[in-house]
Protein backbone atom coordinates (compact mmCIF):
# COMPACT_ATOMS: atom_id res chain seq x y z
CA UNK A 1 0.00 0.00 0.00
CA UNK A 2 2.80 2.45 0.92
CA UNK A 3 4.60 1.65 -2.32
CA UNK A 4 1.45 2.40 -4.28
CA UNK A 5 0.99 5.72 -2.45
CA UNK A 6 4.60 6.69 -3.15
CA UNK A 7 4.12 5.88 -6.84
CA UNK A 8 0.93 7.93 -6.97
CA UNK A 9 2.64 10.78 -5.13
CA UNK A 10 5.48 10.74 -7.67
CA UNK A 11 2.96 10.80 -10.51
CA UNK A 12 1.16 13.73 -8.87
CA UNK A 13 4.41 15.67 -8.51
CA UNK A 14 5.32 15.04 -12.14
CA UNK A 15 1.90 16.12 -13.36
CA UNK A 16 1.76 19.17 -11.10
CA UNK A 17 4.96 20.48 -12.68
CA UNK A 18 3.17 20.48 -16.03
CA UNK A 19 -0.22 21.70 -14.81
CA UNK A 20 -1.76 25.01 -15.70
CA UNK A 21 -2.71 27.45 -12.94
CA UNK A 22 -6.39 26.63 -13.55
CA UNK A 23 -5.83 22.90 -13.05
CA UNK A 24 -3.92 23.50 -9.84
CA UNK A 25 -6.71 25.70 -8.49
CA UNK A 26 -9.18 22.95 -9.38
CA UNK A 27 -6.99 20.54 -7.41
CA UNK A 28 -7.20 22.85 -4.38
CA UNK A 29 -10.97 22.84 -4.75
CA UNK A 30 -10.96 19.01 -4.70
CA UNK A 31 -8.62 18.89 -1.70
CA UNK A 32 -10.82 21.38 0.12
CA UNK A 33 -13.87 19.19 -0.56
CA UNK A 34 -11.96 16.26 0.97
CA UNK A 35 -11.02 18.31 4.02
CA UNK A 36 -7.28 18.34 3.21
CA UNK A 37 -6.84 22.09 3.24
CA UNK A 38 -3.95 22.93 5.57
CA UNK A 39 -2.10 25.01 2.95
CA UNK A 40 -5.26 27.00 2.21
CA UNK A 41 -5.79 27.56 5.95
CA UNK A 42 -2.19 28.79 6.30
CA UNK A 43 -2.74 31.26 3.47
CA UNK A 44 -6.03 32.46 5.01
CA UNK A 45 -4.19 33.19 8.25
CA UNK A 46 -1.47 35.12 6.40
CA UNK A 47 -4.05 37.01 4.36
CA UNK A 48 -5.96 38.05 7.49
CA UNK A 49 -2.81 39.10 9.34
CA UNK A 50 -1.56 41.22 6.42
CA UNK A 51 1.86 39.53 6.31
CA UNK A 52 1.70 38.31 2.70
CA UNK A 53 3.67 41.21 1.22
CA UNK A 54 6.50 40.62 3.71
CA UNK A 55 6.85 36.91 2.96
CA UNK A 56 8.47 35.29 -0.09
CA UNK A 57 5.70 33.08 -1.42
CA UNK A 58 6.43 29.68 -2.93
CA UNK A 59 4.47 28.64 -6.04
CA UNK A 60 2.24 26.27 -4.05
CA UNK A 61 1.40 29.11 -1.67
CA UNK A 62 0.52 31.28 -4.67
CA UNK A 63 -1.83 28.55 -5.89
CA UNK A 64 -3.51 28.44 -2.48
CA UNK A 65 -3.80 32.24 -2.44
CA UNK A 66 -5.29 32.27 -5.95
CA UNK A 67 -7.78 29.62 -4.84
CA UNK A 68 -8.79 31.71 -1.83
CA UNK A 69 -9.23 34.89 -3.83
CA UNK A 70 -11.22 33.12 -6.54
CA UNK A 71 -13.48 31.29 -4.10
CA UNK A 72 -14.25 34.41 -2.08
CA UNK A 73 -16.37 35.64 -5.04
CA UNK A 74 -15.48 39.20 -4.02
CA UNK A 75 -14.76 41.56 -6.91
CA UNK A 76 -11.40 43.22 -6.30
CA UNK A 77 -11.03 46.85 -7.33
CA UNK A 78 -7.37 46.26 -8.16
CA UNK A 79 -5.11 43.24 -8.40
CA UNK A 80 -1.44 44.25 -8.48
CA UNK A 81 0.67 41.17 -9.12
CA UNK A 82 3.86 42.90 -8.00
CA UNK A 83 2.39 43.20 -4.49
CA UNK A 84 3.30 39.57 -3.97
CA UNK A 85 6.93 38.62 -3.40
CA UNK A 86 7.29 35.47 -5.46
CA UNK A 87 9.00 33.87 -8.45
CA UNK A 88 7.92 33.93 -12.09
CA UNK A 89 6.24 30.57 -11.51
CA UNK A 90 4.40 32.05 -8.53
CA UNK A 91 3.17 34.92 -10.69
CA UNK A 92 1.85 32.39 -13.21
CA UNK A 93 -0.08 30.64 -10.46
CA UNK A 94 -1.68 33.91 -9.33
CA UNK A 95 -2.79 34.97 -12.83
CA UNK A 96 -6.28 33.39 -12.71
CA UNK A 97 -7.18 35.98 -10.05
CA UNK A 98 -7.60 38.54 -12.85
CA UNK A 99 -11.05 36.99 -13.36
CA UNK A 100 -12.20 38.59 -10.12
CA UNK A 101 -10.88 42.14 -10.46
CA UNK A 102 -11.76 45.37 -12.22
CA UNK A 103 -8.17 46.49 -12.78
CA UNK A 104 -5.24 44.09 -13.22
CA UNK A 105 -1.76 45.56 -12.88
CA UNK A 106 0.64 42.99 -14.30
CA UNK A 107 3.41 45.30 -15.52
CA UNK A 108 6.98 44.06 -15.23
CA UNK A 109 6.11 40.60 -13.89
CA UNK A 110 8.13 38.69 -16.53
CA UNK A 111 5.01 37.30 -18.14
CA UNK A 112 5.34 35.65 -21.55
CA UNK A 113 3.00 34.69 -24.37
CA UNK A 114 2.06 31.58 -22.37
CA UNK A 115 0.42 33.82 -19.74
CA UNK A 116 -1.87 35.27 -22.38
CA UNK A 117 -3.91 32.06 -22.60
CA UNK A 118 -5.00 32.53 -18.97
CA UNK A 119 -5.67 36.22 -19.60
CA UNK A 120 -7.70 35.51 -22.75
CA UNK A 121 -9.78 33.05 -20.76
CA UNK A 122 -10.42 35.72 -18.12
CA UNK A 123 -11.57 38.16 -20.82
CA UNK A 124 -14.13 35.59 -22.00
CA UNK A 125 -15.57 34.87 -18.56
CA UNK A 126 -19.30 35.62 -18.29
CA UNK A 127 -19.94 38.77 -16.23
CA UNK A 128 -16.22 39.51 -16.10
CA UNK A 129 -15.52 42.61 -14.02
CA UNK A 130 -12.15 43.12 -15.75
CA UNK A 131 -12.08 46.58 -17.34
CA UNK A 132 -8.39 47.58 -17.22
CA UNK A 133 -5.35 45.45 -17.96
CA UNK A 134 -1.76 46.69 -17.78
CA UNK A 135 0.72 44.26 -19.32
CA UNK A 136 3.58 46.72 -19.84
CA UNK A 137 7.19 45.54 -19.72
CA UNK A 138 6.44 41.86 -20.31
CA UNK A 139 7.73 39.76 -23.23
CA UNK A 140 4.34 38.84 -24.69
CA UNK A 141 5.51 38.81 -28.31
CA UNK A 142 3.20 38.37 -31.29
CA UNK A 143 1.98 34.95 -30.10
CA UNK A 144 0.77 36.49 -26.85
CA UNK A 145 -1.13 39.25 -28.64
CA UNK A 146 -2.81 36.66 -30.87
CA UNK A 147 -4.01 34.83 -27.76
CA UNK A 148 -5.15 38.08 -26.13
CA UNK A 149 -7.10 39.00 -29.25
CA UNK A 150 -9.17 35.83 -28.88
CA UNK A 151 -10.34 37.14 -25.51
CA UNK A 152 -10.69 40.73 -26.68
CA UNK A 153 -13.00 39.77 -29.55
CA UNK A 154 -15.28 37.73 -27.31
CA UNK A 155 -18.77 39.22 -26.89
CA UNK A 156 -18.28 38.71 -23.14
CA UNK A 157 -15.23 41.01 -23.02
CA UNK A 158 -15.77 44.33 -21.23
CA UNK A 159 -12.27 45.76 -21.60
CA UNK A 160 -12.04 49.54 -21.50
CA UNK A 161 -8.28 50.09 -21.13
CA UNK A 162 -5.37 47.92 -22.27
CA UNK A 163 -1.73 48.95 -21.78
CA UNK A 164 0.99 47.13 -23.75
CA UNK A 165 4.09 49.35 -23.51
CA UNK A 166 7.40 47.56 -24.16
CA UNK A 167 5.91 44.11 -24.80
CA UNK A 168 8.17 43.10 -27.72
CA UNK A 169 5.44 43.47 -30.35
CA UNK A 170 5.91 43.75 -34.10
CA UNK A 171 3.95 45.72 -36.67
CA UNK A 172 1.96 42.58 -37.56
CA UNK A 173 0.76 42.01 -34.00
CA UNK A 174 -0.18 45.68 -33.72
CA UNK A 175 -2.36 45.27 -36.83
CA UNK A 176 -3.97 42.17 -35.30
CA UNK A 177 -4.58 44.08 -32.08
CA UNK A 178 -6.05 47.08 -33.92
CA UNK A 179 -8.47 44.79 -35.74
CA UNK A 180 -9.51 43.14 -32.46
CA UNK A 181 -10.02 46.50 -30.79
CA UNK A 182 -12.24 47.66 -33.66
CA UNK A 183 -14.34 44.54 -33.14
CA UNK A 184 -14.52 45.30 -29.42
CA UNK A 185 -15.75 48.86 -30.05
CA UNK A 186 -18.27 48.03 -32.78
CA UNK A 187 -21.97 47.95 -31.79
Residue pairs with C-beta under 8 A, 6 or more apart in sequence:
16 24
16 27
19 27
20 117
20 118
21 63
21 66
21 92
21 93
21 94
21 95
21 96
21 118
22 96
22 118
22 121
24 63
24 93
25 63
25 66
25 67
25 70
25 96
28 37
28 39
28 40
28 63
28 64
28 67
29 67
29 71
31 37
31 40
32 40
32 67
39 60
39 61
39 64
40 64
40 67
40 68
42 61
42 64
43 61
43 64
43 65
43 68
44 68
46 52
46 55
47 65
47 68
52 65
52 83
52 84
53 83
53 84
53 85
54 85
55 85
56 85
56 86
57 65
57 84
57 85
57 86
57 90
58 86
58 90
59 86
59 87
59 89
59 90
59 92
59 93
61 86
61 90
62 84
62 86
62 89
62 90
62 91
62 93
62 94
63 93
65 84
65 94
66 93
66 94
66 95
66 96
66 97
69 76
69 97
69 100
70 96
70 97
70 99
70 100
72 100
73 100
74 100
75 100
75 101
75 102
75 129
76 97
76 100
76 101
76 102
77 101
77 102
77 103
78 101
78 102
78 103
78 104
78 105
79 97
79 98
79 100
79 101
79 103
79 104
79 105
80 105
81 91
81 94
81 95
81 104
81 105
81 106
81 109
82 105
82 107
82 108
82 109
84 90
84 91
84 94
86 94
88 109
88 110
91 109
91 110
91 111
92 111
92 114
92 115
92 118
95 106
95 111
95 115
95 118
95 119
96 118
96 122
98 104
98 106
98 118
98 119
98 122
98 130
98 133
99 121
99 122
99 125
99 128
99 130
100 129
101 129
101 130
102 129
102 130
102 131
102 132
103 130
103 131
103 132
103 133
103 134
104 130
104 132
104 133
104 134
105 134
106 133
106 134
106 135
106 138
107 134
107 135
107 136
107 137
107 138
107 163
108 136
108 137
108 138
109 138
110 138
110 139
111 135
111 138
111 139
111 140
112 138
112 139
112 140
112 141
112 144
113 139
113 140
113 141
113 142
113 143
113 144
113 147
114 144
115 138
115 140
115 144
116 140
116 143
116 144
116 145
116 147
116 148
117 147
119 133
119 135
119 147
119 148
119 151
120 147
120 148
120 149
120 150
120 151
120 152
121 151
122 128
122 130
122 151
123 130
123 148
123 151
123 152
123 154
123 156
123 157
123 159
124 150
124 151
124 154
124 156
124 157
125 156
126 156
127 156
128 156
128 157
128 158
129 158
130 158
130 159
131 158
131 159
131 160
131 161
132 159
132 160
132 161
132 162
132 163
133 159
133 161
133 162
133 163
134 163
135 162
135 163
135 164
135 167
136 163
136 164
136 165
136 166
136 167
137 165
137 166
137 167
138 167
139 167
139 168
140 148
140 164
140 167
140 168
140 169
141 167
141 168
141 169
141 173
142 169
142 170
142 172
142 173
142 176
144 167
145 164
145 167
145 169
145 173
145 174
145 176
145 177
146 173
146 176
148 177
148 180
149 176
149 177
149 179
149 180
151 157
152 159
152 162
152 177
152 180
152 181
152 183
152 184
153 180
153 183
153 184
157 184
159 184
162 181
164 177
169 177
